[in-house]
Each structure stands twice: as structure tokens, then as C-alpha cells.
Amino acid sequence: MKPLSLLIVALAIAGMLLLAAGCVSPGGNQTPTGTETITPTVTPTTSTPAATVAANETPTRTPGAVPGAGTPRVTILSPLPYSAVTTTDVTIEVLAENFTPGSGSASENVGNIIYNMDLAPLTAPGVRTNMTLSGEEGVFAVSTNTSHTFTNVKPGTHTFSVELVHPDNTSFEPPAVAISEMVAVGPNATPPTPVPGAVLTPGTVTGLPAIQPSNTTAAGTETPAATVATTAAANITTAATTGAAANATTGATGAAGGGTATVDLTAEDIAFDTSTITVPAGAEVTVNFNNMDDGIPHNFAVYTDSSASEEIFVGDIITGPDTTTYTFTAPSEPGTYFFRCDVHPQQMTGDFVVQ
């Protein structure tokens, strides 16, 4: 074949190869049309930031102190009211808000934490804490820690309370108190049965008793301690309490200005069985007192008013189950006075009416 002919054939073959290469898709088996575009498929991924929290998630509350300039508040995180501790060592854990444990100026939110077992917390501002409160089982500890352990606790039902105080052990205004009542302690302890109709507030809000009457303010709102003291016992009732028992008039003999009066008074489930006691003016009063709360101290005391600053009669504290008899002379001036259990001054109160 002539050289020119060979050249023409070679050029023809090269052209055919180039044309074939331009018509083959990258995959080697697809030929796109002039209007078709091949776009790679991308699957988007979503991620949730680590800081995102479900709307219904509640942060865990842990013991500790949170400094701040607001009103000091304390909450008992454990043990809760009507719970059980199956050892004889009971650790109280608290959350102290707007408070710094330690020493400092009385005008600052600093100071001590007082832990009580079966003793009443201090609730009167500006008064030095009574460090010698009576009570067979009652003990206390002054600390700057947000937890405290009572060791070798006698098996039974106990009341634990905590109060934030100034460095000189005087209370804040309003008082910063939390109470956890009806805590069963012991190897075989089981949670006690709540009082019928009672609304329990875990850890207790400042100024409120551990058991809130069903007709008081909702949990989480503050109620002045004085208001609680005058209403708590009247509103916390057991299923057996009737209208007659809640407004009992004692059996009395003699005219106003003398005579005698006999009162049968029972303490059970951290509550008196009556919220009103009525006696003649100047009567010789006999109170047959029955403490039915196992391992819990109670007493009966009469004061001129709910501030309990002026006493009329203060009975000895007895630890249940036990009974005792108190005798004293009623005021000669008719009026409405105040009675309470000194160990549970916020929960066990009532009107002492003199006619």
C-alpha cells in the first residue's frame, strides 16, 4: 500500500477512537443526552449539640451551698419526709441557697448550718440559738458542711430539721428552715404511712413544715413562719379527727374565775388531736397527755400568743410512747392564748381559749 494511503487509514482509525471515547460515560456504561446532568447523591447528616437538653429534663439537685445576695434558703435533699433509712446512721444532705458557710459579718449571708434530730429549730430572728434544748433523744450539730451524719440513731421514727444561721448562731429573717418528719430509722425500717389528706413537699421549702395542709399555699411558695405556726396544726388532721374533736371544749366544773378543768390531749403523727382547748378563767387545769409517736419527743406548753415569747405553762418533754399529767392554773383574764409542742413549734399548735 502506498504511504499516502496508509496515512489516510491511520488518521481514520484515530478519529474513530476519539469519537468513541467522547461518547462513553465516566461509568463506562451510560451515555448521557445533551440535556441530562449527572449530580452525585448526597445524604445530609444531622447532629444534636451536646448542650441541648430535652425540654422535660430536670437537672439533678446535689448537696452544696450556692452563694448569693437573696434570701437564704435551705432544702433537705435526703432523707425525705415519710421515708425509711435502713441503717442506724442517718446522713442529712442539704442544698443551701444564697448562703456561704463560714465566718463573716452578721449582715452577710454567711454563717453556720445547725442540724437537729428530734429538736425544734430556732425560728425567732435575732435570738441566740438555744444549744441546751431538752429532750431525751434530741441532739444537734453545728457545722459549716452541707451534710451531717447522726450515728447510732435509736431505731424508730424521727424528725430531722436544718436551719441556716448567722455566725453567732442567730437566725435569719425570715428564718431559713427545712424539716423532714416521720423518717423511719433501723435495719427493718419501712416508710411510715402519710397522714390522710396531707400534701408532702420533698425537702420542704423555707418556712414551711414538712407536711403541708391541703388548703395552704401551693408547694414552692413561701409562707411566713408565724402564719404556718398558727395554722398548721389546725389544718393537719387524721381520718379520725371530727369537727367536735377539732374544737373540743374540756370537761370543766365551777364558774368562771375558778374551778377545775380536765383535758385529754393526744400527740400522734406529729400532730395534736385537737386544735382548740377551752377552759374557765383561773381554773386549775389538768392535762392528761398521751404521746403515741414512737421514739419522738413531744410536750404541751401554753403561751400568751404565737410568738411564744411569754410562757404561761411549759410541760416536760416526754418521748413516746409515754403518758404524763400536767397541772397548772389558767390565766384569770379571758381571751385566746396559744399552745404548742415546743419540739415541733411549727406543726403542733392550737388556740387555748379562756372563758
C-alpha positions, 0 to 999 in steps of 0.5 A, a space after each residue: 500500500 502506498 504511504 499516502 494511503 496508509 496515512 489516510 487509514 491511520 488518521 481514520 482509525 484515530 478519529 474513530 477512537 476519539 469519537 468513541 471515547 467522547 461518547 462513553 460515560 465516566 461509568 463506562 456504561 451510560 451515555 448521557 443526552 445533551 440535556 441530562 446532568 449527572 449530580 452525585 447523591 448526597 445524604 445530609 447528616 444531622 447532629 444534636 449539640 451536646 448542650 441541648 437538653 430535652 425540654 422535660 429534663 430536670 437537672 439533678 439537685 446535689 448537696 452544696 451551698 450556692 452563694 448569693 445576695 437573696 434570701 437564704 434558703 435551705 432544702 433537705 435533699 435526703 432523707 425525705 419526709 415519710 421515708 425509711 433509712 435502713 441503717 442506724 446512721 442517718 446522713 442529712 444532705 442539704 442544698 443551701 441557697 444564697 448562703 456561704 458557710 463560714 465566718 463573716 459579718 452578721 449582715 452577710 449571708 454567711 454563717 453556720 448550718 445547725 442540724 437537729 434530730 428530734 429538736 425544734 429549730 430556732 425560728 425567732 430572728 435575732 435570738 441566740 440559738 438555744 444549744 441546751 434544748 431538752 429532750 431525751 433523744 434530741 441532739 444537734 450539730 453545728 457545722 459549716 458542711 452541707 451534710 451531717 451524719 447522726 450515728 447510732 440513731 435509736 431505731 424508730 421514727 424521727 424528725 430531722 430539721 436544718 436551719 441556716 444561721 448567722 455566725 453567732 448562731 442567730 437566725 435569719 429573717 425570715 428564718 431559713 428552715 427545712 424539716 423532714 418528719 416521720 423518717 423511719 430509722 433501723 435495719 427493718 425500717 419501712 416508710 411510715 404511712 402519710 397522714 390522710 389528706 396531707 400534701 408532702 413537699 420533698 425537702 420542704 421549702 423555707 418556712 414551711 413544715 414538712 407536711 403541708 395542709 391541703 388548703 395552704 399555699 401551693 408547694 414552692 411558695 413561701 409562707 411566713 413562719 408565724 402564719 404556718 405556726 398558727 395554722 398548721 396544726 389546725 389544718 393537719 388532721 387524721 381520718 379520725 379527727 371530727 369537727 367536735 374533736 377539732 374544737 373540743 371544749 374540756 370537761 370543766 366544773 365551777 364558774 368562771 374565775 375558778 374551778 377545775 378543768 380536765 383535758 385529754 390531749 393526744 400527740 400522734 403523727 406529729 400532730 395534736 388531736 385537737 386544735 382548740 382547748 377551752 377552759 374557765 378563767 383561773 381554773 386549775 387545769 389538768 392535762 392528761 397527755 398521751 404521746 403515741 409517736 414512737 421514739 419522738 419527743 413531744 410536750 404541751 406548753 401554753 403561751 400568751 400568743 404565737 410568738 411564744 415569747 411569754 410562757 404561761 405553762 411549759 410541760 416536760 418533754 416526754 418521748 413516746 410512747 409515754 403518758 404524763 399529767 400536767 397541772 397548772 392554773 389558767 390565766 384569770 383574764 379571758 381571751 385566746 392564748 396559744 399552745 404548742 409542742 415546743 419540739 415541733 413549734 411549727 406543726 403542733 399548735 392550737 388556740 387555748 381559749 379562756 372563758 
